[in-house]
């Protein structure tokens, strides 16, 4: 992910974050029970970290990113 390469923290250190560890645990639980999850952050940089972490550590997990750059017409479609 391009934005991740510009960060001061190396991507291999993301898993040392308690928030990232807990997020992965919760996502595994939700996926096992067939549930969906909505992750929210007001910081797009943190969304970059989440997106990168999931692409590396949960590559089979479907991800739809919704942020301020997402066209309004697509937002409802993505959520449904």
mmCIF file as gemmi writes it, N, C-alpha and C atoms, coordinates in Angstrom:
data_model
loop_
_atom_site.group_PDB
_atom_site.id
_atom_site.type_symbol
_atom_site.label_atom_id
_atom_site.label_alt_id
_atom_site.label_comp_id
_atom_site.label_asym_id
_atom_site.label_entity_id
_atom_site.label_seq_id
_atom_site.pdbx_PDB_ins_code
_atom_site.Cartn_x
_atom_site.Cartn_y
_atom_site.Cartn_z
_atom_site.occupancy
_atom_site.B_iso_or_equiv
_atom_site.pdbx_formal_charge
_atom_site.auth_seq_id
_atom_site.auth_asym_id
_atom_site.pdbx_PDB_model_num
ATOM 1 N N . UNK Axp A 1 ? 0.853 -1.18 0 1 0 ? 1 A 1
ATOM 2 C CA . UNK Axp A 1 ? 0 0 0 1 0 ? 1 A 1
ATOM 3 C C . UNK Axp A 1 ? 0.89 1.231 0 1 0 ? 1 A 1
ATOM 4 N N . UNK Axp A 2 ? 0.709 2.142 -0.936 1 0 ? 2 A 1
ATOM 5 C CA . UNK Axp A 2 ? 1.607 3.289 -1.072 1 0 ? 2 A 1
ATOM 6 C C . UNK Axp A 2 ? 1.683 4.176 0.174 1 0 ? 2 A 1
ATOM 7 N N . UNK Axp A 3 ? 0.551 4.47 0.794 1 0 ? 3 A 1
ATOM 8 C CA . UNK Axp A 3 ? 0.556 5.359 1.957 1 0 ? 3 A 1
ATOM 9 C C . UNK Axp A 3 ? 1.291 4.741 3.138 1 0 ? 3 A 1
ATOM 10 N N . UNK Axp A 4 ? 1.268 3.436 3.244 1 0 ? 4 A 1
ATOM 11 C CA . UNK Axp A 4 ? 1.922 2.751 4.349 1 0 ? 4 A 1
ATOM 12 C C . UNK Axp A 4 ? 3.435 2.888 4.248 1 0 ? 4 A 1
ATOM 13 N N . UNK Axp A 5 ? 3.97 2.886 3.058 1 0 ? 5 A 1
ATOM 14 C CA . UNK Axp A 5 ? 5.417 2.977 2.894 1 0 ? 5 A 1
ATOM 15 C C . UNK Axp A 5 ? 5.975 4.34 3.331 1 0 ? 5 A 1
ATOM 16 N N . UNK Axp A 6 ? 5.121 5.347 3.44 1 0 ? 6 A 1
ATOM 17 C CA . UNK Axp A 6 ? 5.541 6.676 3.877 1 0 ? 6 A 1
ATOM 18 C C . UNK Axp A 6 ? 5.503 6.862 5.394 1 0 ? 6 A 1
ATOM 19 N N . UNK Axp A 7 ? 5.057 5.864 6.123 1 0 ? 7 A 1
ATOM 20 C CA . UNK Axp A 7 ? 4.9 5.991 7.571 1 0 ? 7 A 1
ATOM 21 C C . UNK Axp A 7 ? 6.22 5.786 8.304 1 0 ? 7 A 1
ATOM 22 N N . UNK Axp A 8 ? 6.29 6.368 9.486 1 0 ? 8 A 1
ATOM 23 C CA . UNK Axp A 8 ? 7.489 6.238 10.306 1 0 ? 8 A 1
ATOM 24 C C . UNK Axp A 8 ? 7.602 4.85 10.937 1 0 ? 8 A 1
ATOM 25 N N . UNK Axp A 9 ? 6.47 4.206 11.166 1 0 ? 9 A 1
ATOM 26 C CA . UNK Axp A 9 ? 6.469 2.864 11.757 1 0 ? 9 A 1
ATOM 27 C C . UNK Axp A 9 ? 6.541 1.845 10.629 1 0 ? 9 A 1
ATOM 28 N N . UNK Axp A 10 ? 7.481 0.931 10.683 1 0 ? 10 A 1
ATOM 29 C CA . UNK Axp A 10 ? 7.563 -0.095 9.64 1 0 ? 10 A 1
ATOM 30 C C . UNK Axp A 10 ? 6.313 -0.992 9.663 1 0 ? 10 A 1
ATOM 31 N N . UNK Axp A 11 ? 5.797 -1.35 8.513 1 0 ? 11 A 1
ATOM 32 C CA . UNK Axp A 11 ? 4.589 -2.175 8.454 1 0 ? 11 A 1
ATOM 33 C C . UNK Axp A 11 ? 4.677 -3.482 9.245 1 0 ? 11 A 1
ATOM 34 N N . UNK Axp A 12 ? 5.861 -4.058 9.379 1 0 ? 12 A 1
ATOM 35 C CA . UNK Axp A 12 ? 5.965 -5.307 10.132 1 0 ? 12 A 1
ATOM 36 C C . UNK Axp A 12 ? 5.774 -5.077 11.631 1 0 ? 12 A 1
ATOM 37 N N . UNK Axp A 13 ? 5.71 -3.833 12.067 1 0 ? 13 A 1
ATOM 38 C CA . UNK Axp A 13 ? 5.49 -3.508 13.482 1 0 ? 13 A 1
ATOM 39 C C . UNK Axp A 13 ? 4.018 -3.245 13.794 1 0 ? 13 A 1
ATOM 40 N N . UNK Axp A 14 ? 3.158 -3.195 12.777 1 0 ? 14 A 1
ATOM 41 C CA . UNK Axp A 14 ? 1.738 -2.912 13.002 1 0 ? 14 A 1
ATOM 42 C C . UNK Axp A 14 ? 1.109 -3.917 13.959 1 0 ? 14 A 1
ATOM 43 N N . UNK Axp A 15 ? 1.521 -5.178 13.874 1 0 ? 15 A 1
ATOM 44 C CA . UNK Axp A 15 ? 0.921 -6.204 14.724 1 0 ? 15 A 1
ATOM 45 C C . UNK Axp A 15 ? 1.3 -6.051 16.189 1 0 ? 15 A 1
ATOM 46 N N . UNK Axp A 16 ? 2.214 -5.175 16.503 1 0 ? 16 A 1
ATOM 47 C CA . UNK Axp A 16 ? 2.556 -4.911 17.895 1 0 ? 16 A 1
ATOM 48 C C . UNK Axp A 16 ? 1.554 -3.957 18.542 1 0 ? 16 A 1
ATOM 49 N N . UNK Axp A 17 ? 0.699 -3.376 17.745 1 0 ? 17 A 1
ATOM 50 C CA . UNK Axp A 17 ? -0.333 -2.476 18.253 1 0 ? 17 A 1
ATOM 51 C C . UNK Axp A 17 ? -1.455 -3.288 18.897 1 0 ? 17 A 1
ATOM 52 N N . UNK Axp A 18 ? -1.815 -2.929 20.136 1 0 ? 18 A 1
ATOM 53 C CA . UNK Axp A 18 ? -2.905 -3.63 20.834 1 0 ? 18 A 1
ATOM 54 C C . UNK Axp A 18 ? -4.222 -3.474 20.073 1 0 ? 18 A 1
ATOM 55 N N . UNK Axp A 19 ? -4.439 -2.315 19.468 1 0 ? 19 A 1
ATOM 56 C CA . UNK Axp A 19 ? -5.676 -2.098 18.707 1 0 ? 19 A 1
ATOM 57 C C . UNK Axp A 19 ? -5.743 -3.02 17.495 1 0 ? 19 A 1
ATOM 58 N N . UNK Axp A 20 ? -4.639 -3.159 16.793 1 0 ? 20 A 1
ATOM 59 C CA . UNK Axp A 20 ? -4.609 -4.022 15.612 1 0 ? 20 A 1
ATOM 60 C C . UNK Axp A 20 ? -4.784 -5.484 16.029 1 0 ? 20 A 1
ATOM 61 N N . UNK Axp A 21 ? -4.103 -5.917 17.091 1 0 ? 21 A 1
ATOM 62 C CA . UNK Axp A 21 ? -4.246 -7.293 17.577 1 0 ? 21 A 1
ATOM 63 C C . UNK Axp A 21 ? -5.695 -7.586 17.931 1 0 ? 21 A 1
ATOM 64 N N . UNK Axp A 22 ? -6.312 -6.684 18.684 1 0 ? 22 A 1
ATOM 65 C CA . UNK Axp A 22 ? -7.701 -6.897 19.102 1 0 ? 22 A 1
ATOM 66 C C . UNK Axp A 22 ? -8.64 -6.864 17.898 1 0 ? 22 A 1
ATOM 67 N N . UNK Axp A 23 ? -8.382 -5.969 16.955 1 0 ? 23 A 1
ATOM 68 C CA . UNK Axp A 23 ? -9.208 -5.903 15.755 1 0 ? 23 A 1
ATOM 69 C C . UNK Axp A 23 ? -9.187 -7.241 15.022 1 0 ? 23 A 1
ATOM 70 N N . UNK Axp A 24 ? -8.005 -7.824 14.855 1 0 ? 24 A 1
ATOM 71 C CA . UNK Axp A 24 ? -7.897 -9.105 14.161 1 0 ? 24 A 1
ATOM 72 C C . UNK Axp A 24 ? -8.623 -10.215 14.92 1 0 ? 24 A 1
ATOM 73 N N . UNK Axp A 25 ? -8.518 -10.211 16.244 1 0 ? 25 A 1
ATOM 74 C CA . UNK Axp A 25 ? -9.234 -11.204 17.057 1 0 ? 25 A 1
ATOM 75 C C . UNK Axp A 25 ? -10.744 -11.072 16.865 1 0 ? 25 A 1
ATOM 76 N N . UNK Axp A 26 ? -11.236 -9.844 16.958 1 0 ? 26 A 1
ATOM 77 C CA . UNK Axp A 26 ? -12.675 -9.61 16.8 1 0 ? 26 A 1
ATOM 78 C C . UNK Axp A 26 ? -13.148 -9.969 15.395 1 0 ? 26 A 1
ATOM 79 N N . UNK Axp A 27 ? -12.376 -9.615 14.4 1 0 ? 27 A 1
ATOM 80 C CA . UNK Axp A 27 ? -12.759 -9.943 13.025 1 0 ? 27 A 1
ATOM 81 C C . UNK Axp A 27 ? -12.801 -11.454 12.807 1 0 ? 27 A 1
ATOM 82 N N . UNK Axp A 28 ? -11.863 -12.177 13.414 1 0 ? 28 A 1
ATOM 83 C CA . UNK Axp A 28 ? -11.886 -13.635 13.31 1 0 ? 28 A 1
ATOM 84 C C . UNK Axp A 28 ? -13.145 -14.209 13.948 1 0 ? 28 A 1
ATOM 85 N N . UNK Axp A 29 ? -13.516 -13.677 15.12 1 0 ? 29 A 1
ATOM 86 C CA . UNK Axp A 29 ? -14.736 -14.133 15.799 1 0 ? 29 A 1
ATOM 87 C C . UNK Axp A 29 ? -15.976 -13.833 14.965 1 0 ? 29 A 1
ATOM 88 N N . UNK Axp A 30 ? -16.057 -12.631 14.443 1 0 ? 30 A 1
ATOM 89 C CA . UNK Axp A 30 ? -17.21 -12.243 13.631 1 0 ? 30 A 1
ATOM 90 C C . UNK Axp A 30 ? -17.295 -13.059 12.353 1 0 ? 30 A 1
ATOM 91 N N . UNK Axp A 31 ? -16.166 -13.279 11.711 1 0 ? 31 A 1
ATOM 92 C CA . UNK Axp A 31 ? -16.154 -14.064 10.48 1 0 ? 31 A 1
ATOM 93 C C . UNK Axp A 31 ? -16.592 -15.5 10.755 1 0 ? 31 A 1
ATOM 94 N N . UNK Axp A 32 ? -16.143 -16.064 11.874 1 0 ? 32 A 1
ATOM 95 C CA . UNK Axp A 32 ? -16.509 -17.44 12.23 1 0 ? 32 A 1
ATOM 96 C C . UNK Axp A 32 ? -18.013 -17.584 12.467 1 0 ? 32 A 1
ATOM 97 N N . UNK Axp A 33 ? -18.641 -16.52 12.955 1 0 ? 33 A 1
ATOM 98 C CA . UNK Axp A 33 ? -20.083 -16.58 13.214 1 0 ? 33 A 1
ATOM 99 C C . UNK Axp A 33 ? -20.908 -16.056 12.039 1 0 ? 33 A 1
ATOM 100 N N . UNK Axp A 34 ? -20.243 -15.7 10.94 1 0 ? 34 A 1
ATOM 101 C CA . UNK Axp A 34 ? -20.953 -15.247 9.749 1 0 ? 34 A 1
ATOM 102 C C . UNK Axp A 34 ? -21.394 -13.792 9.801 1 0 ? 34 A 1
ATOM 103 N N . UNK Axp A 35 ? -20.894 -13.053 10.754 1 0 ? 35 A 1
ATOM 104 C CA . UNK Axp A 35 ? -21.269 -11.645 10.911 1 0 ? 35 A 1
ATOM 105 C C . UNK Axp A 35 ? -20.39 -10.749 10.045 1 0 ? 35 A 1
ATOM 106 N N . UNK Axp A 36 ? -20.852 -9.533 9.855 1 0 ? 36 A 1
ATOM 107 C CA . UNK Axp A 36 ? -20.083 -8.511 9.158 1 0 ? 36 A 1
ATOM 108 C C . UNK Axp A 36 ? -19.579 -7.505 10.184 1 0 ? 36 A 1
ATOM 109 N N . UNK Axp A 37 ? -18.611 -6.706 9.801 1 0 ? 37 A 1
ATOM 110 C CA . UNK Axp A 37 ? -18.079 -5.683 10.694 1 0 ? 37 A 1
ATOM 111 C C . UNK Axp A 37 ? -17.925 -4.375 9.946 1 0 ? 37 A 1
ATOM 112 N N . UNK Axp A 38 ? -18.089 -3.306 10.677 1 0 ? 38 A 1
ATOM 113 C CA . UNK Axp A 38 ? -17.843 -1.968 10.154 1 0 ? 38 A 1
ATOM 114 C C . UNK Axp A 38 ? -16.792 -1.346 11.053 1 0 ? 38 A 1
ATOM 115 N N . UNK Axp A 39 ? -15.649 -1.023 10.484 1 0 ? 39 A 1
ATOM 116 C CA . UNK Axp A 39 ? -14.568 -0.385 11.235 1 0 ? 39 A 1
ATOM 117 C C . UNK Axp A 39 ? -14.572 1.087 10.887 1 0 ? 39 A 1
ATOM 118 N N . UNK Axp A 40 ? -14.489 1.909 11.902 1 0 ? 40 A 1
ATOM 119 C CA . UNK Axp A 40 ? -14.536 3.352 11.68 1 0 ? 40 A 1
ATOM 120 C C . UNK Axp A 40 ? -13.293 4.016 12.247 1 0 ? 40 A 1
ATOM 121 N N . UNK Axp A 41 ? -12.772 4.954 11.513 1 0 ? 41 A 1
ATOM 122 C CA . UNK Axp A 41 ? -11.725 5.838 12.007 1 0 ? 41 A 1
ATOM 123 C C . UNK Axp A 41 ? -11.89 7.172 11.31 1 0 ? 41 A 1
ATOM 124 N N . UNK Axp A 42 ? -11.692 8.235 12.045 1 0 ? 42 A 1
ATOM 125 C CA . UNK Axp A 42 ? -11.754 9.551 11.413 1 0 ? 42 A 1
ATOM 126 C C . UNK Axp A 42 ? -10.446 9.879 10.7 1 0 ? 42 A 1
ATOM 127 N N . UNK Axp A 43 ? -9.45 9.006 10.884 1 0 ? 43 A 1
ATOM 128 C CA . UNK Axp A 43 ? -8.141 9.227 10.275 1 0 ? 43 A 1
ATOM 129 C C . UNK Axp A 43 ? -7.942 8.281 9.098 1 0 ? 43 A 1
ATOM 130 N N . UNK Axp A 44 ? -7.811 8.828 7.903 1 0 ? 44 A 1
ATOM 131 C CA . UNK Axp A 44 ? -7.616 7.98 6.732 1 0 ? 44 A 1
ATOM 132 C C . UNK Axp A 44 ? -6.281 7.244 6.789 1 0 ? 44 A 1
ATOM 133 N N . UNK Axp A 45 ? -5.309 7.807 7.483 1 0 ? 45 A 1
ATOM 134 C CA . UNK Axp A 45 ? -4.023 7.121 7.626 1 0 ? 45 A 1
ATOM 135 C C . UNK Axp A 45 ? -4.195 5.824 8.409 1 0 ? 45 A 1
ATOM 136 N N . UNK Axp A 46 ? -5.041 5.857 9.432 1 0 ? 46 A 1
ATOM 137 C CA . UNK Axp A 46 ? -5.29 4.627 10.19 1 0 ? 46 A 1
ATOM 138 C C . UNK Axp A 46 ? -6.052 3.624 9.332 1 0 ? 46 A 1
ATOM 139 N N . UNK Axp A 47 ? -6.938 4.112 8.471 1 0 ? 47 A 1
ATOM 140 C CA . UNK Axp A 47 ? -7.613 3.208 7.536 1 0 ? 47 A 1
ATOM 141 C C . UNK Axp A 47 ? -6.599 2.56 6.601 1 0 ? 47 A 1
ATOM 142 N N . UNK Axp A 48 ? -5.567 3.296 6.218 1 0 ? 48 A 1
ATOM 143 C CA . UNK Axp A 48 ? -4.491 2.72 5.403 1 0 ? 48 A 1
ATOM 144 C C . UNK Axp A 48 ? -3.812 1.57 6.15 1 0 ? 48 A 1
ATOM 145 N N . UNK Axp A 49 ? -3.555 1.769 7.45 1 0 ? 49 A 1
ATOM 146 C CA . UNK Axp A 49 ? -2.927 0.734 8.268 1 0 ? 49 A 1
ATOM 147 C C . UNK Axp A 49 ? -3.823 -0.499 8.347 1 0 ? 49 A 1
ATOM 148 N N . UNK Axp A 50 ? -5.112 -0.285 8.58 1 0 ? 50 A 1
ATOM 149 C CA . UNK Axp A 50 ? -6.065 -1.395 8.658 1 0 ? 50 A 1
ATOM 150 C C . UNK Axp A 50 ? -6.115 -2.14 7.335 1 0 ? 50 A 1
ATOM 151 N N . UNK Axp A 51 ? -6.222 -1.396 6.248 1 0 ? 51 A 1
ATOM 152 C CA . UNK Axp A 51 ? -6.293 -2.001 4.919 1 0 ? 51 A 1
ATOM 153 C C . UNK Axp A 51 ? -5.037 -2.828 4.623 1 0 ? 51 A 1
ATOM 154 N N . UNK Axp A 52 ? -3.884 -2.289 4.929 1 0 ? 52 A 1
ATOM 155 C CA . UNK Axp A 52 ? -2.632 -3.004 4.709 1 0 ? 52 A 1
ATOM 156 C C . UNK Axp A 52 ? -2.578 -4.258 5.578 1 0 ? 52 A 1
ATOM 157 N N . UNK Axp A 53 ? -2.89 -4.117 6.853 1 0 ? 53 A 1
ATOM 158 C CA . UNK Axp A 53 ? -2.835 -5.252 7.783 1 0 ? 53 A 1
ATOM 159 C C . UNK Axp A 53 ? -3.748 -6.378 7.325 1 0 ? 53 A 1
ATOM 160 N N . UNK Axp A 54 ? -4.949 -6.049 6.918 1 0 ? 54 A 1
ATOM 161 C CA . UNK Axp A 54 ? -5.871 -7.088 6.45 1 0 ? 54 A 1
ATOM 162 C C . UNK Axp A 54 ? -5.382 -7.726 5.16 1 0 ? 54 A 1
ATOM 163 N N . UNK Axp A 55 ? -4.798 -6.941 4.267 1 0 ? 55 A 1
ATOM 164 C CA . UNK Axp A 55 ? -4.32 -7.511 3.004 1 0 ? 55 A 1
ATOM 165 C C . UNK Axp A 55 ? -3.18 -8.504 3.234 1 0 ? 55 A 1
ATOM 166 N N . UNK Axp A 56 ? -2.396 -8.272 4.275 1 0 ? 56 A 1
ATOM 167 C CA . UNK Axp A 56 ? -1.264 -9.155 4.573 1 0 ? 56 A 1
ATOM 168 C C . UNK Axp A 56 ? -1.661 -10.323 5.475 1 0 ? 56 A 1
ATOM 169 N N . UNK Axp A 57 ? -2.441 -10.048 6.524 1 0 ? 57 A 1
ATOM 170 C CA . UNK Axp A 57 ? -2.718 -11.057 7.543 1 0 ? 57 A 1
ATOM 171 C C . UNK Axp A 57 ? -4.076 -11.738 7.407 1 0 ? 57 A 1
ATOM 172 N N . UNK Axp A 58 ? -4.968 -11.17 6.633 1 0 ? 58 A 1
ATOM 173 C CA . UNK Axp A 58 ? -6.269 -11.797 6.371 1 0 ? 58 A 1
ATOM 174 C C . UNK Axp A 58 ? -6.637 -11.583 4.901 1 0 ? 58 A 1
ATOM 175 N N . UNK Axp A 59 ? -5.794 -12.076 3.979 1 0 ? 59 A 1
ATOM 176 C CA . UNK Axp A 59 ? -6.011 -11.761 2.556 1 0 ? 59 A 1
ATOM 177 C C . UNK Axp A 59 ? -7.335 -12.284 1.986 1 0 ? 59 A 1
ATOM 178 N N . UNK Axp A 60 ? -7.913 -13.295 2.611 1 0 ? 60 A 1
ATOM 179 C CA . UNK Axp A 60 ? -9.172 -13.826 2.085 1 0 ? 60 A 1
ATOM 180 C C . UNK Axp A 60 ? -10.387 -13.032 2.574 1 0 ? 60 A 1
ATOM 181 N N . UNK Axp A 61 ? -10.176 -12.132 3.518 1 0 ? 61 A 1
ATOM 182 C CA . UNK Axp A 61 ? -11.275 -11.344 4.065 1 0 ? 61 A 1
ATOM 183 C C . UNK Axp A 61 ? -11.652 -10.237 3.089 1 0 ? 61 A 1
ATOM 184 N N . UNK Axp A 62 ? -12.953 -10.152 2.801 1 0 ? 62 A 1
ATOM 185 C CA . UNK Axp A 62 ? -13.428 -9.093 1.892 1 0 ? 62 A 1
ATOM 186 C C . UNK Axp A 62 ? -13.387 -7.751 2.598 1 0 ? 62 A 1
ATOM 187 N N . UNK Axp A 63 ? -12.961 -6.752 1.88 1 0 ? 63 A 1
ATOM 188 C CA . UNK Axp A 63 ? -12.825 -5.412 2.439 1 0 ? 63 A 1
ATOM 189 C C . UNK Axp A 63 ? -13.387 -4.403 1.451 1 0 ? 63 A 1
ATOM 190 N N . UNK Axp A 64 ? -14.204 -3.516 1.961 1 0 ? 64 A 1
ATOM 191 C CA . UNK Axp A 64 ? -14.708 -2.392 1.166 1 0 ? 64 A 1
ATOM 192 C C . UNK Axp A 64 ? -14.377 -1.13 1.939 1 0 ? 64 A 1
ATOM 193 N N . UNK Axp A 65 ? -13.548 -0.318 1.368 1 0 ? 65 A 1
ATOM 194 C CA . UNK Axp A 65 ? -13.167 0.926 2.042 1 0 ? 65 A 1
ATOM 195 C C . UNK Axp A 65 ? -14.139 2.031 1.666 1 0 ? 65 A 1
ATOM 196 N N . UNK Axp A 66 ? -14.583 2.73 2.679 1 0 ? 66 A 1
ATOM 197 C CA . UNK Axp A 66 ? -15.509 3.837 2.502 1 0 ? 66 A 1
ATOM 198 C C . UNK Axp A 66 ? -14.908 5.031 3.245 1 0 ? 66 A 1
ATOM 199 N N . UNK Axp A 67 ? -14.501 6.045 2.506 1 0 ? 67 A 1
ATOM 200 C CA . UNK Axp A 67 ? -13.973 7.26 3.13 1 0 ? 67 A 1
ATOM 201 C C . UNK Axp A 67 ? -14.434 8.468 2.33 1 0 ? 67 A 1
ATOM 202 N N . UNK Axp A 68 ? -13.919 9.616 2.656 1 0 ? 68 A 1
ATOM 203 C CA . UNK Axp A 68 ? -14.357 10.849 2.003 1 0 ? 68 A 1
ATOM 204 C C . UNK Axp A 68 ? -14.134 10.887 0.505 1 0 ? 68 A 1
ATOM 205 N N . UNK Axp A 69 ? -13.233 10.037 0.01 1 0 ? 69 A 1
ATOM 206 C CA . UNK Axp A 69 ? -12.983 10.018 -1.436 1 0 ? 69 A 1
ATOM 207 C C . UNK Axp A 69 ? -13.951 9.105 -2.185 1 0 ? 69 A 1
ATOM 208 N N . UNK Axp A 70 ? -14.769 8.358 -1.445 1 0 ? 70 A 1
ATOM 209 C CA . UNK Axp A 70 ? -15.75 7.468 -2.072 1 0 ? 70 A 1
ATOM 210 C C . UNK Axp A 70 ? -16.921 8.296 -2.59 1 0 ? 70 A 1
ATOM 211 N N . UNK Axp A 71 ? -17.231 8.193 -3.882 1 0 ? 71 A 1
ATOM 212 C CA . UNK Axp A 71 ? -18.365 8.954 -4.431 1 0 ? 71 A 1
ATOM 213 C C . UNK Axp A 71 ? -19.663 8.634 -3.682 1 0 ? 71 A 1
ATOM 214 N N . UNK Axp A 72 ? -20.459 9.637 -3.449 1 0 ? 72 A 1
ATOM 215 C CA . UNK Axp A 72 ? -21.704 9.482 -2.692 1 0 ? 72 A 1
ATOM 216 C C . UNK Axp A 72 ? -22.584 8.402 -3.297 1 0 ? 72 A 1
ATOM 217 N N . UNK Axp A 73 ? -22.662 8.33 -4.603 1 0 ? 73 A 1
ATOM 218 C CA . UNK Axp A 73 ? -23.502 7.332 -5.263 1 0 ? 73 A 1
ATOM 219 C C . UNK Axp A 73 ? -23.078 5.893 -4.921 1 0 ? 73 A 1
ATOM 220 N N . UNK Axp A 74 ? -21.804 5.679 -4.64 1 0 ? 74 A 1
ATOM 221 C CA . UNK Axp A 74 ? -21.308 4.33 -4.345 1 0 ? 74 A 1
ATOM 222 C C . UNK Axp A 74 ? -21.45 3.948 -2.878 1 0 ? 74 A 1
ATOM 223 N N . UNK Axp A 75 ? -21.612 4.92 -1.999 1 0 ? 75 A 1
ATOM 224 C CA . UNK Axp A 75 ? -21.587 4.641 -0.556 1 0 ? 75 A 1
ATOM 225 C C . UNK Axp A 75 ? -22.692 3.697 -0.112 1 0 ? 75 A 1
ATOM 226 N N . UNK Axp A 76 ? -23.919 3.933 -0.538 1 0 ? 76 A 1
ATOM 227 C CA . UNK Axp A 76 ? -25.033 3.065 -0.159 1 0 ? 76 A 1
ATOM 228 C C . UNK Axp A 76 ? -24.826 1.673 -0.705 1 0 ? 76 A 1
ATOM 229 N N . UNK Axp A 77 ? -24.374 1.57 -1.937 1 0 ? 77 A 1
ATOM 230 C CA . UNK Axp A 77 ? -24.128 0.272 -2.569 1 0 ? 77 A 1
ATOM 231 C C . UNK Axp A 77 ? -23.075 -0.516 -1.789 1 0 ? 77 A 1
ATOM 232 N N . UNK Axp A 78 ? -22.021 0.142 -1.344 1 0 ? 78 A 1
ATOM 233 C CA . UNK Axp A 78 ? -20.95 -0.527 -0.611 1 0 ? 78 A 1
ATOM 234 C C . UNK Axp A 78 ? -21.461 -1.046 0.725 1 0 ? 78 A 1
ATOM 235 N N . UNK Axp A 79 ? -22.243 -0.236 1.429 1 0 ? 79 A 1
ATOM 236 C CA . UNK Axp A 79 ? -22.748 -0.629 2.751 1 0 ? 79 A 1
ATOM 237 C C . UNK Axp A 79 ? -23.707 -1.804 2.657 1 0 ? 79 A 1
ATOM 238 N N . UNK Axp A 80 ? -24.515 -1.835 1.628 1 0 ? 80 A 1
ATOM 239 C CA . UNK Axp A 80 ? -25.466 -2.94 1.478 1 0 ? 80 A 1
ATOM 240 C C . UNK Axp A 80 ? -24.742 -4.172 1.031 1 0 ? 80 A 1
